[in-house]
Amino acid sequence: MANRALGLALTAIGVLLFIYAVVAALGKGHIGSKEAWTPDAIAILVGWFLLLIGPAIAFGETPVTVKPAASRR
């Protein structure tokens, strides 16, 4: 039960970070800048990572889109 709650929380945080990065990009017209590590670029990277591991922790499986690539290795 705790694993499912943790996974769902990580997924929700990942979605919020994606939304933040998109909203931040609306003002600038792009995500990131000439500097590599801007807050919006970090948010989208961390958000993507959380969206990958969140469902895996919550449901005990890898996402369907990642499973073929993971099984090849």
N, CA, C and O of each residue as an XYZ file, in Angstrom:
292
protein
N       0.829     -1.201      0.000
C       0.000      0.000      0.000
C       0.868      1.257      0.000
O       0.551      2.231     -0.683
N       1.962      1.236      0.766
C       2.850      2.405      0.820
C       3.546      2.621     -0.517
O       3.763      3.761     -0.928
N       3.900      1.524     -1.202
C       4.544      1.657     -2.516
C       3.618      2.326     -3.517
O       4.043      3.166     -4.310
N       2.355      1.948     -3.474
C       1.388      2.540     -4.417
C       1.214      4.035     -4.155
O       1.167      4.833     -5.091
N       1.117      4.412     -2.869
C       0.971      5.835     -2.528
C       2.211      6.616     -2.946
O       2.095      7.721     -3.476
N       3.388      6.059     -2.713
C       4.630      6.731     -3.108
C       4.683      6.897     -4.623
O       5.024      7.972     -5.119
N       4.351      5.850     -5.353
C       4.366      5.922     -6.814
C       3.390      6.942     -7.360
O       3.716      7.685     -8.285
N       2.199      6.982     -6.795
C       1.210      7.962     -7.248
C       1.645      9.386     -6.902
O       1.413     10.313     -7.678
N       2.275      9.558     -5.737
C       2.781     10.882     -5.353
C       3.889     11.330     -6.305
O       3.915     12.486     -6.728
N       4.798     10.425     -6.638
C       5.876     10.771     -7.574
C       5.322     11.110     -8.949
O       5.811     12.025     -9.610
N       4.310     10.381     -9.378
C       3.683     10.673    -10.664
C       3.018     12.048    -10.651
O       3.133     12.805    -11.615
N       2.327     12.368     -9.565
C       1.671     13.677     -9.458
C       2.702     14.798     -9.451
O       2.505     15.825    -10.101
N       3.796     14.610     -8.724
C       4.861     15.626     -8.705
C       5.455     15.785    -10.093
O       5.750     16.902    -10.516
N       5.634     14.673    -10.810
C       6.154     14.731    -12.176
C       5.251     15.522    -13.094
O       5.725     16.322    -13.901
N       3.947     15.306    -12.976
C       2.985     16.060    -13.790
C       3.051     17.551    -13.457
O       3.033     18.393    -14.355
N       3.127     17.873    -12.166
C       3.218     19.283    -11.758
C       4.490     19.936    -12.282
O       4.461     21.092    -12.706
N       5.603     19.213    -12.260
C       6.849     19.769    -12.796
C       6.749     20.000    -14.301
O       7.264     20.995    -14.810
N       6.092     19.091    -15.013
C       5.885     19.294    -16.446
C       5.031     20.526    -16.694
O       5.342     21.332    -17.571
N       3.961     20.677    -15.931
C       3.094     21.849    -16.088
C       3.870     23.125    -15.802
O       3.728     24.111    -16.525
N       4.694     23.120    -14.751
C       5.508     24.295    -14.435
C       6.428     24.633    -15.607
O       6.536     25.797    -15.991
N       7.088     23.629    -16.176
C       8.028     23.889    -17.274
C       7.303     24.449    -18.495
O       7.821     25.340    -19.168
N       6.116     23.936    -18.783
C       5.360     24.430    -19.937
C       4.908     25.864    -19.700
O       5.008     26.702    -20.597
N       4.415     26.155    -18.506
C       3.977     27.516    -18.193
C       5.168     28.475    -18.230
O       5.043     29.594    -18.729
N       6.313     28.052    -17.711
C       7.508     28.897    -17.748
C       7.957     29.137    -19.186
O       8.455     30.214    -19.510
N       7.782     28.142    -20.042
C       8.190     28.283    -21.438
C       7.263     29.207    -22.208
O       7.681     29.819    -23.191
N       6.005     29.321    -21.778
C       5.074     30.198    -22.488
C       5.542     31.645    -22.473
O       5.355     32.370    -23.450
N       6.147     32.065    -21.372
C       6.626     33.438    -21.279
C       7.874     33.691    -22.106
O       8.089     34.801    -22.594
N       8.711     32.644    -22.265
C       9.972     32.798    -22.980
C       9.915     32.305    -24.418
O      10.709     32.732    -25.257
N       8.992     31.420    -24.700
C       8.912     30.863    -26.037
C       9.691     29.567    -26.194
O       9.624     28.939    -27.251
N      10.432     29.150    -25.166
C      11.184     27.904    -25.222
C      11.519     27.461    -23.801
O      11.409     28.240    -22.853
N      11.924     26.211    -23.668
C      12.356     25.690    -22.372
C      13.871     25.726    -22.339
O      14.531     25.285    -23.280
N      14.416     26.248    -21.265
C      15.862     26.380    -21.148
C      16.349     27.644    -21.836
O      15.552     28.442    -22.329
N      17.636     27.817    -21.863
C      18.240     28.963    -22.530
C      19.659     28.576    -22.907
O      19.989     27.391    -22.965
N      20.493     29.563    -23.162
C      21.877     29.255    -23.490
C      22.602     28.633    -22.299
O      23.550     27.867    -22.474
N      22.158     28.961    -21.102
C      22.674     28.286    -19.919
C      21.982     26.934    -19.844
O      20.765     26.857    -20.016
N      22.720     25.883    -19.595
C      22.143     24.540    -19.660
C      21.172     24.255    -18.520
O      20.143     23.620    -18.754
N      21.451     24.688    -17.320
C      20.671     24.253    -16.157
C      19.810     25.376    -15.612
O      20.093     25.921    -14.545
N      18.767     25.720    -16.336
C      17.797     26.696    -15.853
C      16.730     25.949    -15.053
O      16.581     24.739    -15.222
N      15.986     26.639    -14.186
C      14.960     25.947    -13.381
C      13.915     25.200    -14.204
O      13.477     24.120    -13.809
N      13.509     25.763    -15.342
C      12.507     25.062    -16.143
C      13.085     23.823    -16.822
O      12.387     22.820    -16.971
N      14.345     23.879    -17.234
C      14.972     22.696    -17.835
C      15.145     21.591    -16.793
O      14.915     20.418    -17.089
N      15.546     21.955    -15.591
C      15.676     20.968    -14.519
C      14.308     20.386    -14.172
O      14.185     19.183    -13.940
N      13.290     21.230    -14.136
C      11.939     20.759    -13.814
C      11.451     19.732    -14.816
O      10.846     18.733    -14.427
N      11.699     19.954    -16.087
C      11.211     18.996    -17.079
C      12.014     17.698    -17.035
O      11.456     16.625    -17.265
N      13.304     17.775    -16.745
C      14.112     16.558    -16.626
C      13.705     15.733    -15.416
O      13.519     14.521    -15.520
N      13.566     16.385    -14.276
C      13.156     15.677    -13.059
C      11.722     15.171    -13.209
O      11.409     14.059    -12.783
N      10.856     15.975    -13.809
C       9.476     15.553    -14.041
C       9.404     14.316    -14.912
O       8.619     13.409    -14.637
N      10.214     14.267    -15.963
C      10.228     13.101    -16.836
C      10.694     11.862    -16.075
O      10.111     10.787    -16.216
N      11.733     12.013    -15.277
C      12.237     10.898    -14.476
C      11.156     10.399    -13.514
O      10.950      9.193    -13.384
N      10.471     11.319    -12.846
C       9.414     10.926    -11.911
C       8.245     10.265    -12.626
O       7.625      9.347    -12.089
N       7.941     10.728    -13.838
C       6.854     10.101    -14.598
C       7.227      8.699    -15.077
O       6.344      7.879    -15.332
N       8.508      8.420    -15.199
C       8.928      7.070    -15.559
C       8.909      6.127    -14.360
O       8.451      4.989    -14.469
N       9.409      6.605    -13.207
C       9.503      5.684    -12.065
C       8.242      5.655    -11.215
O       8.006      4.671    -10.514
N       7.427      6.702    -11.255
C       6.216      6.751    -10.443
C       5.261      5.596    -10.716
O       4.890      4.880     -9.786
N       4.848      5.394    -11.987
C       3.955      4.264    -12.267
C       4.614      2.902    -12.005
O       3.938      1.948    -11.621
N       5.923      2.817    -12.212
C       6.610      1.553    -11.950
C       6.537      1.203    -10.473
O       6.350      0.038    -10.123
N       6.682      2.184     -9.613
C       6.582      1.934     -8.182
C       5.125      1.680     -7.789
O       4.846      0.782     -6.994
N       4.213      2.450     -8.331
C       2.805      2.333     -7.947
C       2.190      1.005     -8.387
O       1.457      0.378     -7.622
N       2.482      0.579     -9.600
C       1.830     -0.599    -10.151
C       2.742     -1.808    -10.249
O       2.293     -2.897    -10.606
N       4.022     -1.630     -9.936
C       4.958     -2.746     -9.978
C       5.360     -3.151    -11.378
O       5.876     -4.252    -11.573
N       5.139     -2.296    -12.354
C       5.475     -2.584    -13.739
C       6.138     -1.372    -14.369
O       6.007     -0.246    -13.888
N       6.846     -1.625    -15.444
C       7.380     -0.518    -16.214
C       6.291     -0.019    -17.161
O       5.414     -0.791    -17.547
N       6.332      1.252    -17.541
C       5.347      1.751    -18.501
C       5.422      0.970    -19.819
O       6.488      0.480    -20.193
N       4.307      0.858    -20.508
C       4.217      0.070    -21.739
C       5.207      0.567    -22.786
O       5.774     -0.238    -23.524
N       5.421      1.859    -22.864
C       6.329      2.390    -23.881
C       7.786      2.104    -23.570
O       8.619      2.115    -24.477
N       8.117      1.847    -22.305
C       9.502      1.598    -21.915
C       9.811      0.098    -21.900
O      10.966     -0.296    -22.058
N       8.799     -0.730    -21.715
C       8.994     -2.175    -21.558
C       9.744     -2.819    -22.725
O      10.642     -3.619    -22.462
N       9.441     -2.528    -24.001
C      10.197     -3.172    -25.094
C      11.683     -2.806    -25.073
O      12.532     -3.663    -25.319
N      11.993     -1.580    -24.790
C      13.392     -1.165    -24.750
C      14.115     -1.801    -23.567
O      15.286     -2.165    -23.679
N      13.430     -1.936    -22.442
C      14.051     -2.533    -21.255
C      14.252     -4.033    -21.436
O      15.228     -4.584    -20.926
N      13.359     -4.701    -22.145
C      13.476     -6.151    -22.319
C      14.565     -6.522    -23.322
O      15.067     -7.645    -23.293
N      14.936     -5.601    -24.204
C      15.995     -5.873    -25.171
C      17.367     -5.926    -24.529
O      18.285     -6.541    -25.071
N      17.513     -5.286    -23.379
C      18.825     -5.207    -22.740
C      19.025     -6.286    -21.802
O      20.080     -6.371    -21.173
